[in-house]
Amino acid sequence: MAEEIKPVEGKYLRYMDKPLVREGNTICYGDKQDKCFLILEIMSYKKENNIDIPDQIFISVVDSKDPNKIVKQGDKQGLTNALNLGMVWLEKANK
């Protein structure tokens, strides 16, 4: 994760009053003004009814001031499970 994370310009999706942005297999959730934000990396997909569904997700809670500093990380199966777990970790990290 050596590349610089740039602010998103324009309109974007918000979930639970925080920005949610996806580019390729990477989903970023949270406000850069907070202490930390969440990164979800889609590692694999599974087919359901001929549709690719995110399967294995790598979760990282990252320091907003230093994006190379990982506060907590892990993985979960399924996007909903990964987002729910990541949001709990993010809430604790931002306290």
Buried (B, 14 or more C-beta within 10 A) or exposed (E): EEEEBEEEEEEEEEEEEBBBEEEEBEBBBBBBEEBBBBBBBBEEEEEEEEEEEBBBBBBBBBBBEEBEEBBBBEBBBBBEEBBEBBBEBBBEBBE
